[in-house]
Amino acid sequence: MNKFWETLQRKQSYSLIHKAVNDLVRKKLIPDYTVKYVKDNIKTDAHNRQKDKVKFISCPLCGITLPSRFLMRQHIKIHGQARDNEPFIADAKPYFY
């Protein structure tokens, strides 16, 4: 693949993942203690991705669809919090594609 197209695809992947992170934070669909970690590692996540298209992964518990396994691992932590008698934000609309 041409270097121009690879760079363009990386930028598109990064912008898609960045938008998903902002939506997850705004709708409180990831735990508060992982927000800084996620924001620091989204660029690495976008660059380490394979050269294929972004694959969307659905959460088996709530059905939310995310463009990265890294984000899904962080989102799953909120379901663990709900089991520990902490309130789960049920009124937030999930981020669907």
N, C-alpha and C positions, 0 to 999 in steps of 0.2 A: 504494500500500500504506500502511496505517496506520503511524504513527510507532512505536507500541508493537510491532508485528510486525517492523518493520525492526530495532529494537533487540534484540528477542529472537533474531532470526535471526543478527545479528552476534555476540551472546554465544554462541550455539550453535556458530557457525563457529570462534570463538576457542577455545572449550573443546575442540572436536574437534582443531584444529591443535595446541593446547597438549599434549593427551594424546599425539598422534603424535610431537611433538618429544621429550617425556619418554621415550617408548618407544625412539625412535631413539638417544638418548643412552645410555640404560641398556643397550641391546643392542649398542652400538658400531657402528651402521650408518651413521654419518656421521663424517667425519674429526675428530680432536680439535681441529684448528686452526679449524674452523668452528662449534664449539659455542657460543661466546660471540656470534658474529655471528647465528646462527640464533635464539638466545634473545632477543636484542635486537630482532629484526625480526619476530617472530611476530605481535605486535599490529598492526603496519603491514600485514602480509600479510593478516590477517583483515579489516581495515577496508577495504583496497583491492580486495577481491574483489567481483565483480559481485553483484548482488542475487539471482542464481539460487541454487539449491542447491549445496552443495559437490560438485565433480566429483572423482572419484577417478582417479588416474593410476597406471599400472603401470610398473615399471622393466623395460625390455626385456631386461636382462641377468640379473636374479635373480628377477623376478616379484613383488617386494614392491609393495604398493599403498599409496599415500599420498594424503592429501586436499588437496594443494597442489602447484603447479608449483615454487614456491620451495623446498619441502622436497625435491622430486625432484631439482632441480638440485644441492642440497647432498649428497644421497645418492649421486648419480652420481660424485662426486669420489672416493668410496672405491673404486670400480672402477678409476679411474685410478691410485690408489695401489697396487692389487694388481698392475697391469701393471709398475710400477716396482720389482719384486722386494720389495715390502713385504708382509707377511703379511695376508691377508684373513681376517677372523673368520668361518669357515665353520660353527662350531658354534652360533652365535647363531641363535635361531629368528626368522625374519622377522616383521614386523608385518603381518598380513593382516586385511582387513575382509571 
